[in-house]
Amino acid sequence: MSEYVFHCEDCGKEFTRTLHMSDREKGSVTCPHCGSRRVGQLVTAFSAVTSKKS
């Protein structure tokens, strides 16, 4: 599962959801503030933490 950041086009608020990739691709994301389905995914940074030292 991955964490995605979305922006609602109706109320203008940002929110974060932890989803499987398949759930995100289905377009089943709704805004928790106003219930709108008009949301867009924002581009965010990604970093991985591992136990091995480089």
VOLUM-85078 format. One record per residue (C-alpha): residue in three letters; y, z, x. Coordinates in Angstrom, 2 decimals, always signed. Each point is the difference from the previous one (the first is absolute). Layout:
<atoms>
("ALA" (Y Z X));
...
</atoms>
This chain:
<atoms>
("MET" (+0.00 +0.00 +0.00));
("SER" (+3.51 -0.74 +1.16));
("GLU" (+3.43 +1.32 -0.88));
("TYR" (+2.44 -2.52 -1.46));
("VAL" (+3.72 +0.32 -0.75));
("PHE" (+1.34 -1.76 -3.09));
("HIS" (+3.43 -0.64 -1.51));
("CYS" (+0.50 -0.19 -3.76));
("GLU" (+2.13 -2.95 -1.07));
("ASP" (+0.95 +1.67 -3.30));
("CYS" (+1.10 +3.52 +1.01));
("GLY" (+0.60 -0.68 +3.73));
("LYS" (-2.06 +2.95 +1.27));
("GLU" (-2.49 -0.02 +2.86));
("PHE" (-3.41 +1.64 -0.18));
("THR" (-3.17 +0.26 +2.06));
("ARG" (-3.58 -0.56 -1.16));
("THR" (-3.32 +0.38 +1.81));
("LEU" (-2.19 -2.91 -1.14));
("HIS" (-3.00 -2.08 +0.90));
("MET" (+1.00 -3.51 +1.05));
("SER" (-1.81 -1.43 -3.05));
("ASP" (+2.05 +2.21 -2.38));
("ARG" (+3.28 -1.15 +1.58));
("GLU" (-1.02 -3.66 -0.29));
("LYS" (-0.81 +0.40 -3.71));
("GLY" (+3.64 +0.78 -0.74));
("SER" (-0.84 +3.22 -1.81));
("VAL" (+2.87 +1.99 +1.54));
("THR" (+2.54 +1.52 -2.40));
("CYS" (+3.16 +1.94 +0.75));
("PRO" (-0.55 +3.76 -0.46));
("HIS" (+3.67 +0.43 -0.98));
("CYS" (+0.43 -2.56 -2.79));
("GLY" (-3.47 -1.54 -0.52));
("SER" (+1.07 -3.53 +0.92));
("ARG" (-2.49 -2.42 +1.51));
("ARG" (+2.83 -1.94 +1.71));
("VAL" (-0.53 +1.52 +3.44));
("GLY" (+0.07 -1.55 +3.44));
("GLN" (-1.69 +1.19 +3.15));
("LEU" (+2.33 +0.92 +2.87));
("VAL" (-0.69 -0.80 +3.63));
("THR" (-0.75 +3.19 +1.93));
("ALA" (-1.05 +0.94 +3.51));
("PHE" (-3.63 +0.73 +0.77));
("SER" (-1.40 +2.18 +2.76));
("ALA" (-3.52 +1.07 +0.83));
("VAL" (-0.98 +3.22 +1.70));
("THR" (-3.23 +0.04 +1.96));
("SER" (-1.80 +2.64 +1.99));
("LYS" (-0.29 -2.18 +3.11));
("LYS" (+2.69 +0.01 +2.65));
("SER" (+1.16 -3.38 +1.27));
</atoms>
